[in-house]
Amino acid sequence: MESRIVGTTMPVLEVGLEAGEALVAEAGQMSWMTPNVQLRTTTAAAGASGLWGAVSRVIAGGGLFMTEFTATGGRGAVAFAARLPGAILPMPVAPGAGYMVHRSGFLCGTAGVELAVGFQKSLGAGLFGGSGFVMQRVSGTGTAWLELGGEIVSHDLAPGEQLLVHPGHVGMFEERVRFDVTTVSGIANALFGGQGLFLVSLTGPGTVWLQSLTVPGLAQAISPYLAQEAPPAGQTATTAVEAGVAGAVLSSLFGKR
């Protein structure tokens, strides 16, 4: 199996598969492929052997269905384009050497890579930190290609060394890094500082990768330039919001982008 990453701002990952080699990705991620690559869409992939495994993947921001790409009758190729400006990182995965990745960071992986929800050690992160603290856990054996937004800044933390990060800028980190949640100090800072109430505390040893672009930040930046459409006739604003929420849930379940 060979791979290359083409481009800079909106990169594309191209993976060459020898006959019989397989790659797994969330449904709907593929951009193009050769005709001899066969697709198999299933919930039982990326380490999910049962219903809970698939549901766990959805909770982490992934899709209910995964697609396996297998080359048949000779060498084949499949490509995945980045969804946002940023970078695609190929990361080796081994038992005890996995990663915690932001909710939509998993792009694809070899057949032995497993994808599930990861709360790390801090239950408070899941209860009080909001959706930004629910992350994907990438484990197993093989290679995973992970997508981060904007520019990437990495830090190698020594044992006990700590870094406080805005939740949206946490791209990924080695699973051995301790992950906790802390509140912003000072009432005025919390209420009027614009940073939110919570920060992520990352403690070494281990490597962390931070991303400069966050989806909420991008949405806020372009929102003034988007046309504001009125709800369809006969539909109240509240109903429109509820329909939007329902659509978002269905989209996450079926892997639509």
Residue pairs with C-beta under 8 A, 6 or more apart in sequence:
1 15
1 16
1 17
1 18
1 21
1 23
1 110
1 143
2 15
2 16
3 13
3 14
3 15
3 16
3 90
3 143
3 145
4 13
4 14
5 11
5 12
5 13
5 14
5 88
5 90
6 12
6 13
6 14
7 82
9 85
10 81
10 82
10 85
11 81
11 82
11 86
11 87
11 88
12 31
12 79
12 80
12 81
12 82
13 79
13 80
13 81
13 88
13 107
13 108
13 145
14 77
14 78
14 79
15 23
15 77
15 78
15 79
15 80
15 108
16 75
16 76
16 77
17 23
17 37
17 69
17 70
17 71
17 75
17 76
17 77
17 78
18 71
18 75
19 71
19 72
19 73
19 74
19 75
19 76
20 70
20 71
20 72
21 70
21 71
22 68
22 69
22 70
22 71
22 110
22 111
23 68
23 69
23 70
23 78
23 108
23 109
23 110
23 111
24 45
24 46
24 66
24 67
24 68
24 69
24 108
24 109
24 110
24 111
24 113
25 66
25 67
25 69
25 80
25 107
25 108
25 109
26 62
26 63
26 65
26 66
26 67
26 106
26 255
27 41
27 63
27 65
27 66
27 67
27 254
27 255
28 63
28 254
28 255
28 256
28 257
29 67
29 80
29 107
29 108
29 255
29 257
30 39
30 67
30 69
30 78
30 79
30 80
31 79
31 80
31 81
32 78
32 79
33 69
33 76
33 77
33 78
33 79
34 71
34 76
34 77
34 78
36 71
36 72
36 73
36 74
36 76
37 69
37 70
37 71
37 72
37 76
37 77
37 78
38 69
38 70
38 71
38 72
39 67
39 68
39 69
40 67
40 68
40 70
41 65
41 66
41 67
41 68
42 65
42 66
42 67
42 68
43 51
43 54
43 64
43 65
43 66
44 50
44 53
44 54
45 66
45 67
45 68
46 57
46 66
46 109
46 113
46 114
46 115
47 53
47 113
47 114
47 115
47 116
47 139
47 140
48 54
48 56
48 57
48 66
48 114
48 115
48 116
53 116
54 64
55 64
56 116
56 117
57 63
57 64
57 66
57 115
57 116
57 117
58 64
58 252
58 253
59 117
59 134
60 103
60 115
60 116
60 117
60 118
60 134
60 135
60 136
60 137
61 102
61 103
61 104
61 134
61 135
61 136
61 252
62 106
62 115
62 136
62 255
63 252
63 253
63 254
63 255
64 253
64 254
64 255
65 254
65 255
66 115
68 111
69 78
80 88
80 107
80 108
80 145
82 88
82 107
82 147
83 104
83 147
83 257
84 147
84 149
84 213
84 215
84 218
85 149
85 150
85 213
86 147
86 148
86 149
86 150
86 151
86 152
86 211
86 213
87 147
87 148
87 151
87 152
88 107
88 145
88 146
88 147
89 145
89 146
89 147
89 148
89 152
89 209
90 143
90 144
90 145
91 99
91 138
91 143
91 144
91 145
91 146
92 142
92 143
93 99
93 109
93 112
93 113
93 138
93 139
93 140
93 141
93 142
93 143
93 144
94 141
95 139
95 140
95 141
97 174
97 175
98 137
98 138
98 139
98 140
98 174
98 175
99 137
99 138
99 139
99 144
99 146
99 172
99 173
99 174
99 175
100 118
100 120
100 135
100 136
100 137
100 138
100 172
100 173
100 174
100 175
100 177
100 179
101 135
101 136
101 137
101 138
101 146
101 171
101 172
102 135
102 136
102 148
102 170
102 171
102 172
102 211
103 131
103 132
103 134
103 135
103 136
104 147
104 215
105 136
105 146
105 147
105 148
105 171
105 172
106 115
106 136
106 138
106 144
106 146
106 147
107 144
107 145
107 146
107 147
108 144
108 145
109 115
109 138
109 140
109 142
109 143
109 144
109 145
110 142
110 143
110 144
111 142
112 140
112 141
112 142
113 138
113 139
113 140
113 141
113 142
113 143
113 144
114 137
114 138
114 139
114 140
115 136
115 137
115 138
116 136
116 137
116 139
117 134
117 135
117 136
117 137
118 135
118 136
118 137
118 175
119 125
119 126
119 133
119 134
119 135
120 135
120 175
120 178
120 179
121 178
121 179
121 180
122 179
122 180
122 181
124 180
124 181
125 133
125 134
125 179
125 180
125 181
125 200
126 133
126 134
128 181
128 198
129 167
129 181
129 198
129 200
130 167
130 198
132 167
132 168
132 170
133 167
133 181
133 198
133 200
135 170
137 175
138 144
138 146
139 175
146 172
148 171
148 172
148 209
148 211
149 171
149 211
149 212
149 213
149 214
149 215
149 218
150 211
150 212
150 213
151 211
151 212
151 213
152 171
152 209
152 210
152 211
152 212
153 209
153 210
153 212
154 207
154 208
154 209
154 210
155 163
155 207
155 208
155 210
156 204
156 206
156 207
157 163
157 177
157 202
157 203
157 204
157 205
157 206
157 207
157 208
158 204
158 205
159 204
159 205
160 203
160 204
161 203
161 204
161 205
162 201
162 202
162 203
162 204
163 201
163 202
163 203
163 208
164 182
164 199
164 200
164 201
164 202
165 199
165 200
165 202
165 208
165 210
166 195
166 196
166 199
166 200
166 214
167 196
167 198
167 199
167 200
168 214
168 215
168 216
168 217
169 210
169 211
169 212
169 214
170 200
170 202
170 208
170 210
170 211
171 208
171 209
171 210
171 211
172 208
172 209
173 179
173 202
173 206
173 207
173 208
173 209
174 206
174 207
174 208
176 205
176 206
177 202
177 203
177 204
177 205
177 206
177 207
177 208
178 201
178 202
178 203
178 204
179 200
179 201
179 202
180 200
180 201
180 203
181 198
181 199
181 200
181 201
182 198
182 199
182 200
182 201
183 190
183 197
183 198
183 199
184 190
184 193
184 195
184 196
184 197
184 198
184 199
186 193
189 195
190 197
202 208
231 237
231 239
231 240
232 240
235 243
250 256
